[in-house]
Amino acid sequence: MQSVEAYRALVERLQRRAVTSPLLYRLQLAGLAGLGFAVLAGSVVGALGVSVGLVVVLAAIKPGLLVYLFKLILIPLIFGYSVLRALWVRIEPPQGYRIASGEAPALEAEVERLRKAAGAPALAGIIVDTDLNAAAASVPRVLGLLGHRHFLVLGLPLMQAMDRAQLSAVIAHEFGHLGGGHGRFGAWIYRVRVSWFRLLHALEAREAWAAGMFRKFFGWYAPYFNAYSFVLARDNELAADRIAASVSGGGQTMADALVRTSVLSGRLHQGFLPAVHETAREMPHPPELLYRDMGVALRRAHPGDAQWLERALAHDAGLDDTHPPLRVRLSALGANEIALDEPAQSAAEALLGDLLPRLEQAFSQRWRADVQRDWMAEYHRRQEEAARVAELAQAQRSPEQEVEYLLLAGHFQPGEQDQLAALQAAVARVPTHLEGQLRLGAVLLDRGDAAGVAHLRQALALDAGYTGAVLQRLHAFYQATGEVAAAQAVEEEFDVWQRRQRALAKRRFTLSDEDRFLPHGLKGEVLAGLRNALAKTNVVRRAWLVRKALAGGDAGEHFLLLVQWRGLVFSRSGALQRVLDAVELPGSVQVFDDADRRRYARRLRKAAGAPVWRRGR
């Protein structure tokens, strides 16, 4: 797709075709799906066929030619091998806690009952993760040519927030995508649609020339197939809702699950998580049982439920989401009422049993370990902020300090203590205050006031580094207010920005003879941390580090780390990834050795001078 507008025009044209000529639409969609597999299989089979054909022709002409022209025969074989190697990407199963057989018998029995009722294929496993979501994940075998392995992924927060009947409806909906809800053709298209994007994502990380060839093809094909299958994908969602209603308690149960899901995101991201974040003001360590506390909070009614539900009912994601609007799904289910009653017992309590507290503790401990360092830094920052607020409160504040004071201590919720007017006046006096423009714009948009748009635009004029975040916020606002034309204009703007960012990232990570190297400029703890990380990998003998001079418009730093291995390394790619995972630098990092980039490595070593790290020193 060349643009968002071109994508939208294609989808709208296909929507009309699906209604007026449904058979033609399905035949074209099946042909397009087959094209992807034909390219994969044809590339390999064609290369092997050329080799076999050469052998047959040369043997028929003169068998002795086989010896003299052996290298000619190898050329298509090498090409075929390169194609296979480029496409042989390992797509990992979903991450999370994989439930062992017999570990949660109630959940396993309920899942199996729903799977059979929905006509879905057998599962390779049930996985519990920490997302507020549920999904049926299909992992392709040999790029989907030999079928798929299917997993059911259940988010623990979702299980804690719903009752058993509602979660069963959600599970049945996911199984509907795997074959029971919209027929074999729809299920196949659903899996193919997901598989192509996962393959494209995996190929993006490959640097081999053959991978580049397929990146270009799938970079065109995957979005085009996405547009072609969009109409069917939306129909599939409604069909999956129907199958869920038929096997899990009726349309009202599925509707209750949809309504509850629509407010849970608000409860989590605007209620629970901000409250947890605020505790960093007083607590130097994160909460011990985050996921237990999260489950309790998500089950309880929240003052913002009505507002979040109203927004969900008014929301239409347009062509960005294959899920139909909530109001359309509720109408299709024949829902008579909307209820947000607190469940007497959560699905997690009913189905996980003794496993629930173990999962809450394990997930919480992992989260604590991941955030402890940042939490401590945030705690110290909050302490410094409190001291600064006390200082500013007693001072004769300048216009800049007035903005700073309001940002640190202001109250921006409607009511008697609302200080929005004070913030507006302070920012008007200092229009170049970036943080002030960002905060004021966000507060206004949260209240449905379009005046916030100008403030966010002013923030972009001050610092283009906020482009992505600001455009997403503007798009959400225009969608929530039903301003379709404005939302589409922001989509186009965001699409242009994304393409530019991808071009900059490609230039950043592409090694060329035109690259200019600068001293790395690292000192103190950062440099010591790098050396410590390299020592712990136990595979690096010496390492050289430089900064790459970036093109105009590319903000931040990019570091190049050249490593020399200690002894024999059996897997270069694995060792390089090990080093990359170990190092943390204030910018993006690229790690390589001189196995296939000798000239480039010589230039880098010359620019770097002494190694940044040498084993034994």
Buried (B, 14 or more C-beta within 10 A) or exposed (E): BEEBEEBBEBBBEBBEBBEEEEEEBBEBBBEBBEBBEEBBEEBBEBBBEBBEEBBEEBEEEEEEBBEEEEEEBEEBBEBBBBBBEBBEBEBEBBEBBBBEEEBBEBBBEBBEBBBEBBBBBEBBBBBBBBBBBBBBBBBBEEBBEEEBBBBBBBBBBBBBBBBBBBBBBBBBBBBBBBBBBBEEEBBBBBBBBBBBBBBBEBBEEBEEEBBEBBBEBBBEBBBBBBBBBBBBBBBBBBBBBBBBBBBBBBBBBBBBBBBBBBBBBBBBEBBBBEEBEEBBEEEEEBBEBBBBBBBEBBBEEBEBBEEBBEBBBBBBEBBEBBBBBBBBBBEBBEBEEBEBEEBEEBBBBBBBBEBBEEBBBBBBBEBBEEBEEEBBEBBEEBBEBBEBEEEBEEEEBEBBBBBBBBBBBBEBEEEEEBBBEBBBEBBEEBEEBBBBBBBBBBBBBBEEEEEBBEBBEBBBEBBEEBBEBBBEBBBBBBBBBEBEEBBBBBBEBBBEBBEEBEEBEEBBEEBEEEBEBEEBEBEEEEBEBBBEBBEEBEBBBBBBBBBBEBEEEBEEBBBBBBBBBBEEBEEEEEBBEBBBEBBEBEBBBBBBBBEEBEEBBEBBBEBBEEBBBBBEE
